[in-house]
Amino acid sequence: MLINEIKELLKTAGKYFSKEEELLKNIVLEDTIKMDKNLIRLLLSNEKSKNHFFIEIEGVLIFDKDKFIKFIENKEFLPNSYTAYKNKIGLTDSKGEFIKEKNDVVLSWAYKDCYLEGGQDKENIKKDEIFYNEILAPDEIDRLLEPKVLTNFKKYDANGEHKVEDITMKDNLIIKGNNLLALHSLKEKYAGEIKLIYIDPPYNTGSDSFKYNDRFNHSTWLTFMKNRLEIARELLRNDGFMLVHIDDAEGAYLKILLDEILGQNNFVNVISVRDSHPSGLKLAHKEKTIIKTKSLIYIFRKSDNSRINPHYQLREKWDTHFNSFVDINDKSLIKFSLSDIIKRDIEELKNFKLNEESLKNEVFKKWAFQNRKNIFQSTKEIPSEAKKNSMINKDKVISYYNSNGEREYAFNGRRLSPLDKSIGNIGFDKYFKEDFSKLLCDFWDDIDFNNSQNEGGVSFPSGKKPEMLLARIISMFSNKNDIVLDFFVGSGSTSSVSHKLERKYIGIEQLDYIEDLPSIRLQKVIMGEQSGISKYINWQGGGSFVYCELMKWNEIFIEKINNTKNTEELLKVYSQIKEKAFLNYKFDIEKFEEDNMKNFKNLKIEEQKEIIKKSLDLNSLYVNLSEIDDETYNISEEDKKLNKIFYNK
């Protein structure tokens, strides 16, 4: 009777039950441990609850927290549930109480998770209290971060697929496998070698086309990112850059994390990129919020040695401050009104009026471009000696040399800044044209995001970044033959653009679509596909890349577990696990099979899968390089040879 009354009592609070009317035990326990006032008030409101869980001492009621925790943990309280079953397996203290329920035992920050599991095939499995990342405490990690064996090597060039005979730093790489473990494997060869890291990770918003579980709580998402960013930093060159593309859901948290890993003094800026427009369903919420039309790119450098290649944005409006004309080849240096010179020198512009729209007149634009060194605006910056000379020669243009040895001009104590400084390279790398421009700063609103879903010859309706955006980033923060790393490779935009811009690149992805998206896309790039930036740079194809995979071991069994459809299939996989897999040291086979099998079969299939996964040692998801000669793994001589070449062993 007490069990039923407590359940009904907790239901009245709302927060303790899911939409499926399952008790959210963890939330109840958290509130109990922190002595939540509302929970205590709720328990006091029921006479039976008050008599059972409170002790009266001299007229004061004291909440017996431990007694209530034991009551909630009691298997009778949640009969036949996954939670009750799971609680039969775990570490206990000398009193038989589960250690994980003690509030003085915590997992430290560094390795709250080991990897992000993706590829779930049902959206509705993202429900309350289910997180698709495995957890390892620091003292459990032993072999996890050792270099892994690489396998299934393939090389692609204009002649198709080939066997890999050799592999060097000059090769482009696409690696399939857990990105945390792949990054640690790359450390052996690429520490201090990467010029640019650009990543577009899960945004932690609840919607992600790659089928990541893109809905962590903040701390879990940040831990997931922290583990990867820390090892990624070790791969950066001393003059390298790290760029992380994100939105507001985690932007502020990410900035603090990057400050910690790369140093506040190495923060360069955050770029706001307009990636959408206020239209469609977005407008339905305009009374409740400010419509979001941007995403963010956080930029950090490795050290003071890092240098950016400045880029320029097309100037579409004429700056009316440029209203003076001085022929610098004429020794008299007479200052004229720009409007007067135009009317005097250009017959067809006698009625021309200089204003913001002037650049739309092609005749004027061409003339102004040719005379850009003779067209000026006044500014306030001028060295003291030059200012003195200018004031003596009032109403005359004077010339002088600045501290850099450059010739400059002044009029009435003010420096004259030439239009020539407003002419810049529009585009990227060597693929640019000189035009009227303005320095590209921290707001980018000139890139089209609407037509990028089919770039590269692979369809991806959302989340794909335009090649023009990647081309700008890659050319700003790296140079020809530098190495670009993307360990959330997605549809392969970063690798594809790096290939076209003659950078070396490494792309990492765990999910199976790596062979359908980035790999196929890069093969099309090699064959000269013409989407994205291809026409802009006259891309004709060529080059090559090497594909390989981290060699799976326990990861194989996790995939098999995920693919089972019923208990019978799952138990067959379990038999294979007992025979071949590395088991978690906490998993007691005899206890599981003798005491718990009956209860196990009463669980839902998804709950059964999670239990069987708990039997696996997460340190052994992939085969360690140190075990390459172990006959257990049956590694081919060809793979052994290529691994020794790759790791320089």
C-alpha positions in Angstrom: 0.0 0.0 0.0 2.9 2.4 0.8 4.5 1.7 -2.5 1.3 2.6 -4.4 0.7 5.7 -2.3 4.3 7.0 -2.9 4.0 6.4 -6.6 0.7 8.4 -6.8 2.2 11.1 -4.6 5.2 11.5 -6.9 3.0 11.6 -9.9 1.4 14.8 -8.6 4.7 16.6 -8.8 4.9 16.1 -12.6 8.7 16.1 -13.0 9.2 12.5 -11.6 7.4 10.7 -14.4 8.1 10.5 -18.1 5.5 11.0 -20.9 5.4 7.2 -21.1 4.4 7.2 -17.3 7.7 5.6 -16.2 9.2 6.7 -13.0 12.3 8.8 -13.5 14.1 7.3 -10.6 17.3 9.2 -11.1 15.6 12.5 -10.7 13.9 11.4 -7.5 17.3 10.2 -6.1 19.0 13.5 -7.1 16.4 15.5 -5.3 16.6 13.2 -2.3 20.4 13.6 -2.1 20.3 17.4 -2.3 17.3 17.5 0.2 15.0 19.3 -2.3 12.5 21.3 -0.4 9.6 20.6 -2.8 10.2 16.8 -2.5 10.3 17.0 1.3 7.2 19.1 1.3 5.5 16.6 -0.9 6.4 13.6 1.3 5.2 15.5 4.4 1.8 16.1 2.8 1.0 12.4 3.1 0.4 10.9 6.5 1.8 7.5 5.8 4.9 8.9 4.0 5.5 11.3 7.0 5.2 8.5 9.5 7.5 6.2 7.5 10.3 8.5 6.3 10.5 11.2 9.1 11.8 10.9 12.7 10.4 13.2 15.4 13.1 14.6 17.8 11.8 17.0 20.4 9.0 18.2 18.2 11.1 18.5 15.1 10.6 16.2 12.1 13.9 14.9 10.5 13.9 13.4 7.0 15.5 9.9 7.0 17.1 10.3 3.6 18.9 7.0 3.5 15.7 5.1 4.4 13.9 6.8 1.5 16.7 6.0 -1.0 16.6 2.3 0.0 12.9 2.4 -0.5 13.2 3.8 -4.0 15.9 1.3 -4.8 13.9 -1.6 -3.6 13.2 -4.1 -6.4 9.6 -4.3 -5.3 9.1 -0.7 -6.0 9.9 -1.1 -9.7 9.0 -4.8 -10.4 10.2 -6.2 -13.8 11.6 -2.9 -14.9 14.9 -2.3 -16.6 16.0 0.0 -13.8 15.3 -2.6 -11.1 17.1 -5.3 -13.1 20.1 -3.1 -13.7 20.4 -2.3 -10.0 21.2 -6.0 -9.3 24.6 -5.6 -11.0 27.1 -3.1 -9.6 29.7 -2.3 -6.9 28.6 -2.3 -3.3 30.2 -1.3 0.0 30.6 -3.4 3.1 27.0 -2.8 4.0 25.7 -4.0 0.7 24.7 -0.6 -0.5 25.4 0.4 -4.1 28.4 2.8 -4.4 26.8 4.6 -7.3 24.1 5.9 -5.1 26.5 7.5 -2.7 26.7 11.3 -3.1 30.4 11.3 -2.1 31.5 9.2 -5.1 31.8 11.0 -8.4 33.2 10.4 -11.9 36.0 12.9 -12.6 35.6 15.2 -15.6 38.3 13.9 -18.0 36.7 10.7 -19.2 33.0 10.9 -18.5 32.5 9.2 -21.8 34.5 7.1 -24.2 32.6 7.5 -27.4 29.4 8.7 -29.1 27.3 5.9 -30.5 25.5 7.0 -33.7 23.3 5.5 -36.4 20.3 4.7 -34.3 17.4 3.9 -36.7 14.5 5.1 -34.7 14.0 8.7 -33.7 11.8 7.8 -30.8 14.6 5.9 -28.9 15.9 9.3 -27.9 13.7 9.3 -24.8 14.1 10.3 -21.2 17.2 9.2 -19.3 18.7 7.4 -22.3 22.1 8.7 -23.4 24.0 7.1 -26.4 27.5 7.6 -25.0 29.3 5.0 -23.0 31.0 5.9 -19.7 34.4 5.1 -18.4 35.9 6.4 -15.2 39.6 7.3 -15.3 40.8 4.3 -13.3 39.0 2.0 -15.8 41.0 3.4 -18.8 44.0 1.3 -19.6 44.3 0.3 -23.3 41.6 2.7 -24.6 43.9 5.4 -26.0 46.7 3.3 -27.3 47.3 3.5 -31.1 45.0 1.2 -33.1 45.5 -1.3 -35.9 44.4 0.1 -39.3 42.9 -2.2 -41.9 40.9 -2.3 -45.1 43.3 0.0 -46.9 42.2 1.3 -50.4 43.7 4.0 -52.6 41.6 6.0 -55.0 42.9 8.0 -58.0 41.8 8.9 -61.5 42.2 5.2 -62.5 39.9 3.9 -59.7 40.5 1.8 -56.6 44.0 0.2 -56.0 45.8 -1.7 -53.3 47.9 0.4 -51.0 51.6 -0.4 -51.4 53.0 2.5 -49.4 51.6 5.4 -47.3 53.4 8.7 -46.5 52.7 12.1 -45.0 51.9 13.3 -48.6 48.8 11.0 -48.8 45.3 12.3 -48.0 43.5 10.1 -45.5 39.9 9.2 -44.8 39.6 7.1 -41.7 36.6 5.2 -40.5 36.3 4.7 -36.7 35.7 6.4 -33.4 37.1 9.8 -33.7 38.5 10.0 -30.2 40.5 6.8 -30.7 41.5 7.8 -34.2 42.9 11.1 -33.0 45.0 9.3 -30.4 46.3 7.0 -33.1 47.2 9.9 -35.3 49.3 11.4 -32.5 52.0 8.8 -33.2 52.6 10.3 -36.7 50.9 13.7 -36.9 51.6 15.4 -33.5 52.6 19.0 -34.3 51.9 18.6 -38.1 48.4 19.9 -38.7 48.0 23.5 -39.8 44.2 23.8 -39.7 41.6 21.9 -37.7 38.0 22.8 -38.8 35.1 20.8 -37.2 31.4 21.1 -37.5 30.3 18.8 -34.5 26.8 17.9 -33.3 25.2 21.1 -32.2 23.4 19.5 -29.2 20.0 20.8 -30.4 18.0 17.6 -30.8 18.0 17.5 -34.6 20.9 16.1 -36.6 20.8 14.6 -40.1 23.8 12.4 -39.5 21.8 10.3 -36.9 24.1 11.2 -34.1 22.3 11.4 -30.8 22.4 15.2 -31.0 20.8 15.8 -27.6 23.1 15.6 -24.6 22.8 17.6 -21.5 25.4 20.4 -21.4 27.9 18.6 -19.2 27.9 15.4 -21.2 28.2 17.2 -24.5 31.1 19.3 -23.2 32.9 16.3 -21.9 32.4 14.6 -25.2 34.0 17.7 -26.9 36.7 18.2 -24.3 38.2 14.7 -24.7 38.5 15.3 -28.5 39.7 18.9 -28.4 42.5 18.1 -26.0 44.1 15.5 -28.2 43.3 17.6 -31.3 45.4 20.4 -29.9 48.4 18.2 -29.7 48.2 17.6 -33.4 48.3 21.3 -34.3 51.4 22.9 -35.6 52.9 25.7 -33.5 51.5 28.2 -36.1 48.2 26.3 -36.5 44.5 27.2 -36.0 41.5 25.4 -34.6 38.0 26.5 -35.8 34.8 25.1 -34.4 31.5 25.7 -36.1 28.5 25.7 -33.7 25.3 27.6 -32.9 24.0 29.4 -29.8 22.8 26.2 -28.1 26.4 25.4 -26.9 28.3 28.4 -28.2 28.9 30.1 -24.8 29.8 26.9 -23.1 32.2 25.9 -26.0 34.0 29.2 -25.7 34.9 28.6 -22.1 36.0 25.1 -22.9 38.2 26.3 -25.8 39.7 29.0 -23.5 40.7 26.3 -21.1 42.2 24.0 -23.7 43.9 26.5 -26.0 44.3 29.5 -23.7 42.3 32.7 -23.5 45.2 34.6 -25.0 45.0 32.4 -28.1 41.3 33.4 -28.8 41.2 35.1 -32.2 37.6 36.0 -32.7 34.1 34.4 -33.3 32.7 34.8 -36.8 28.9 35.1 -37.2 27.8 33.5 -40.5 24.4 34.2 -41.9 23.2 30.7 -42.9 19.5 31.2 -43.3 16.8 33.8 -43.8 13.6 34.7 -41.8 11.0 32.8 -43.7 8.7 29.9 -43.6 7.9 28.2 -40.3 10.5 30.3 -38.5 8.1 33.3 -38.7 5.5 31.5 -36.7 7.6 32.2 -33.6 8.4 35.8 -34.2 6.3 37.0 -31.2 8.1 34.7 -28.8 11.7 35.0 -29.8 14.2 36.7 -32.1 14.5 34.6 -35.2 17.9 33.0 -35.6 19.6 33.4 -39.0 23.3 32.8 -38.0 25.8 30.2 -36.8 29.1 30.8 -35.2 32.7 29.9 -35.9 35.1 30.1 -32.9 38.7 30.7 -33.9 41.7 29.9 -31.8 45.4 29.9 -32.7 48.0 27.5 -31.3 50.5 30.4 -30.5 51.6 33.9 -31.4 53.3 32.5 -34.5 50.0 31.8 -36.2 49.3 34.1 -39.1 46.0 34.7 -41.1 45.8 35.3 -44.8 43.5 38.4 -44.9 40.5 38.2 -47.2 38.3 40.8 -48.7 34.6 41.2 -49.4 33.1 42.8 -52.5 32.1 46.4 -51.9 28.8 47.1 -53.6 28.3 50.7 -52.4 30.6 53.6 -53.2 32.1 55.2 -50.1 31.2 58.9 -50.6 34.1 60.0 -48.3 36.3 59.4 -51.3 35.6 62.9 -52.9 39.0 64.3 -53.7 41.3 63.8 -56.7 45.1 64.4 -56.6 47.3 63.5 -59.6 50.3 62.1 -57.7 52.4 62.1 -60.9 52.1 65.9 -61.1 54.6 67.7 -58.9 52.2 70.5 -58.1 49.9 68.0 -56.2 46.8 70.1 -56.7 43.6 68.8 -54.9 40.5 68.8 -57.0 36.9 67.8 -56.3 36.3 64.3 -57.6 32.9 65.3 -59.1 34.6 68.1 -61.1 37.3 65.8 -62.5 34.7 63.2 -63.6 32.6 65.8 -65.4 35.8 67.3 -67.0 37.4 64.0 -68.1 34.5 61.8 -69.0 32.2 63.1 -71.7 29.3 60.7 -71.1 29.3 61.5 -67.3 28.8 65.2 -67.5 25.5 64.9 -65.6 26.9 62.2 -63.2 26.2 62.6 -59.5 28.5 61.0 -57.1 26.6 58.9 -54.5 26.4 55.5 -52.8 25.0 53.9 -56.0 27.8 55.2 -58.2 29.5 51.7 -58.5 26.5 50.5 -60.5 27.7 52.8 -63.3 30.2 50.6 -65.2 31.9 53.6 -66.9 32.5 55.3 -63.6 33.6 52.0 -61.9 36.2 51.3 -64.6 37.5 54.9 -64.5 37.7 54.9 -60.7 39.5 51.5 -60.7 42.1 52.9 -63.1 42.6 56.1 -61.1 42.5 54.4 -57.7 45.9 55.8 -56.6 44.7 59.4 -57.4 41.4 59.3 -55.5 41.5 60.1 -51.8 39.5 60.6 -48.6 40.7 62.6 -45.6 41.5 60.9 -42.3 42.8 62.1 -38.9 46.0 59.9 -38.8 49.2 61.9 -39.5 52.7 61.9 -37.9 53.5 65.0 -35.9 56.4 66.2 -38.2 54.2 65.8 -41.3 51.4 67.6 -39.6 53.6 70.5 -38.8 54.7 70.7 -42.4 51.2 70.4 -43.7 49.9 73.2 -41.5 52.7 75.5 -42.7 51.8 74.8 -46.3 48.1 75.3 -45.7 45.7 74.6 -48.6 48.4 72.6 -50.4 48.9 68.8 -50.7 52.2 67.7 -49.2 53.9 64.3 -49.4 56.0 62.5 -46.8 57.3 59.1 -45.9 55.8 57.1 -43.0 57.7 54.8 -40.6 57.5 51.9 -43.1 59.1 54.0 -45.9 55.8 54.3 -47.8 55.0 57.6 -49.5 51.8 59.3 -48.1 49.9 62.6 -48.7 48.3 65.1 -46.4 46.1 68.2 -46.7 45.6 70.9 -44.1 47.0 68.6 -41.3 44.9 65.5 -42.3 46.2 62.4 -44.0 44.8 61.6 -47.4 44.0 57.9 -47.7 44.0 56.6 -51.3 41.2 54.5 -52.8 43.9 52.0 -53.7 43.7 50.7 -50.2 40.0 49.8 -50.8 41.0 47.6 -53.6 41.5 44.0 -52.6 41.6 40.4 -53.7 38.0 39.0 -53.9 38.0 35.2 -53.7 40.5 32.9 -52.2 44.0 31.5 -52.7 45.3 32.3 -56.2 41.8 32.3 -57.5 40.9 35.9 -57.1 40.2 39.1 -58.9 41.0 42.7 -57.9 37.9 44.8 -57.2 36.5 47.4 -54.9 36.4 45.7 -51.5 36.4 45.9 -47.8 38.4 43.8 -45.4 36.5 40.6 -44.4 35.9 40.9 -40.6 33.8 38.9 -38.2 30.4 39.0 -39.9 29.9 37.0 -43.1 26.7 37.5 -44.9 27.7 36.9 -48.5 27.7 33.1 -48.8 24.7 31.3 -50.3 23.6 28.4 -48.0 20.4 27.6 -50.0 21.9 25.6 -52.9 24.6 23.5 -51.2 22.6 20.3 -50.4 23.7 18.6 -53.7 27.2 19.9 -53.9 29.8 17.2 -54.6 27.3 15.0 -56.4 25.9 13.6 -53.0 22.6 14.7 -51.6 22.4 15.9 -48.1 19.4 18.1 -47.3 20.6 19.8 -44.1 23.8 20.4 -42.2 26.1 20.5 -45.2 28.3 23.6 -45.4 28.7 25.3 -48.8 32.1 24.8 -50.5 32.5 28.6 -50.8 32.5 28.8 -47.0 35.0 26.1 -46.7 37.2 27.6 -49.4 37.3 30.9 -47.6 38.2 29.2 -44.3 40.8 26.9 -45.7 42.5 29.7 -47.7 42.5 32.1 -44.8 44.0 29.8 -42.3 46.3 27.5 -44.3 48.5 27.4 -47.4 49.2 25.0 -50.3 50.3 21.6 -49.1 49.4 22.3 -45.4 47.4 19.5 -43.7 43.7 20.2 -42.9 42.0 17.9 -40.3 38.2 17.4 -39.9 37.3 14.7 -37.4 33.5 15.2 -37.9 33.9 14.7 -41.6 30.1 14.5 -42.3 29.4 14.7 -46.1 33.0 15.5 -46.8 32.9 19.2 -47.6 36.1 20.1 -45.8 38.1 17.2 -47.4 36.7 17.9 -50.9 37.5 21.6 -50.8 41.0 20.9 -49.3 41.6 18.5 -52.2 40.6 21.1 -54.8 42.7 23.8 -53.1 45.8 21.6 -53.1 45.9 21.0 -49.3 46.6 17.7 -47.7 43.7 16.5 -45.5 42.6 13.9 -42.9 38.9 13.2 -42.4 37.6 10.9 -39.6 34.0 9.5 -39.3 32.6 6.7 -37.2 29.2 6.2 -38.9 28.6 3.9 -41.8 27.7 6.6 -44.3 31.4 7.5 -44.6 31.5 5.1 -47.6 28.4 6.6 -49.1 29.1 10.3 -48.6 32.7 11.5 -48.2 34.4 8.6 -49.9 32.2 8.6 -53.0 32.2 12.5 -53.0 36.0 12.5 -53.1 36.1 10.0 -55.9 33.9 12.3 -57.9 36.2 15.2 -57.0 39.2 13.3 -58.4 37.2 12.7 -61.6 36.6 16.4 -62.0 33.0 17.0 -60.7 31.9 20.6 -61.4 29.8 21.6 -58.4 30.7 23.9 -55.5 33.9 25.9 -56.2 34.9 23.8 -59.2 33.9 26.2 -61.9 35.3 29.2 -60.0 38.8 27.7 -59.9 38.5 25.7 -63.2 38.9 22.4 -61.4 39.9 19.6 -63.8 40.2 16.7 -61.3 43.2 14.7 -60.3 44.9 13.7 -57.0 44.3 10.7 -54.7 43.3 9.7 -51.2 43.7 6.6 -49.0 40.8 5.1 -47.2 41.3 2.9 -44.1 39.5 1.8 -40.9 40.3 1.2 -37.3 40.2 -2.5 -36.8 37.1 -3.4 -34.7 36.9 -6.0 -32.0 34.3 -5.4 -29.2 32.8 -2.8 -31.5 31.8 -5.7 -33.9 29.7 -7.2 -31.1 28.1 -3.8 -30.3 27.0 -3.6 -33.9 25.7 -7.1 -33.9 23.7 -6.4 -30.7 22.2 -3.3 -32.3 21.1 -5.3 -35.3 19.3 -8.1 -33.4 15.5 -8.1 -33.6 14.5 -10.5 -30.8 15.8 -12.2 -27.7 16.8 -15.4 -29.5 19.1 -13.5 -31.9 20.5 -11.5 -29.0 21.4 -14.6 -27.0 23.2 -16.1 -30.0 25.3 -12.9 -30.1 25.9 -13.3 -26.4 27.3 -16.8 -27.0 29.8 -15.3 -29.5 30.7 -12.6 -27.0 31.5 -15.2 -24.3 33.7 -17.0 -26.8 35.6 -14.2 -28.5 35.0 -10.8 -26.9 36.9 -9.1 -24.0 34.5 -8.9 -21.1 34.0 -6.1 -18.6 35.8 -7.2 -15.3 32.6 -6.3 -13.4 30.4 -8.7 -15.4 29.8 -11.9 -13.5 28.8 -14.6 -16.1 27.6 -17.2 -13.5 25.5 -14.7 -11.6 24.0 -13.4 -14.8 23.1 -16.8 -16.2 22.1 -18.6 -13.1 20.3 -15.9 -11.1 19.1 -13.3 -13.5 18.4 -15.0 -16.9 14.7 -15.4 -16.1 14.2 -11.8 -15.2 16.4 -10.9 -18.3 14.0 -12.5 -20.7 11.1 -10.5 -19.2 12.7 -7.2 -20.2 12.0 -5.3 -23.4 14.4 -6.1 -26.3 16.1 -2.6 -26.2 16.7 -3.1 -22.4 18.1 -6.5 -23.0 20.5 -5.1 -25.6 21.8 -2.5 -23.1 22.4 -5.2 -20.5 24.4 -7.3 -23.0 26.5 -4.3 -24.0 27.4 -3.8 -20.3 29.2 -7.2 -20.5 31.8 -5.8 -22.9 35.1 -4.1 -22.0 35.0 -0.7 -23.6 38.8 -0.5 -23.6 38.8 -3.1 -26.3 36.4 -1.6 -28.9 39.3 -1.7 -31.5 42.5 -3.8 -31.8 45.6 -2.1 -30.3 48.7 -1.8 -32.4 50.7 -3.5 -29.6 48.6 -6.7 -30.3 49.1 -6.7 -34.1 50.9 -10.0 -34.0 48.4 -11.7 -31.8 46.9 -14.7 -33.7 43.5 -14.0 -32.1 42.9 -11.2 -34.5 44.1 -13.0 -37.7 45.7 -9.8 -39.1 47.0 -10.2 -42.6 50.6 -9.7 -43.5 49.7 -6.9 -45.9 47.9 -5.0 -43.0 50.9 -5.7 -40.7 53.3 -4.2 -43.3 51.1 -1.1 -43.9 50.7 -0.4 -40.2 54.4 -0.6 -39.6 54.9 1.8 -42.4 52.2 4.2 -41.2 53.4 4.2 -37.6 57.1 4.3 -38.6 57.7 1.1 -36.6 
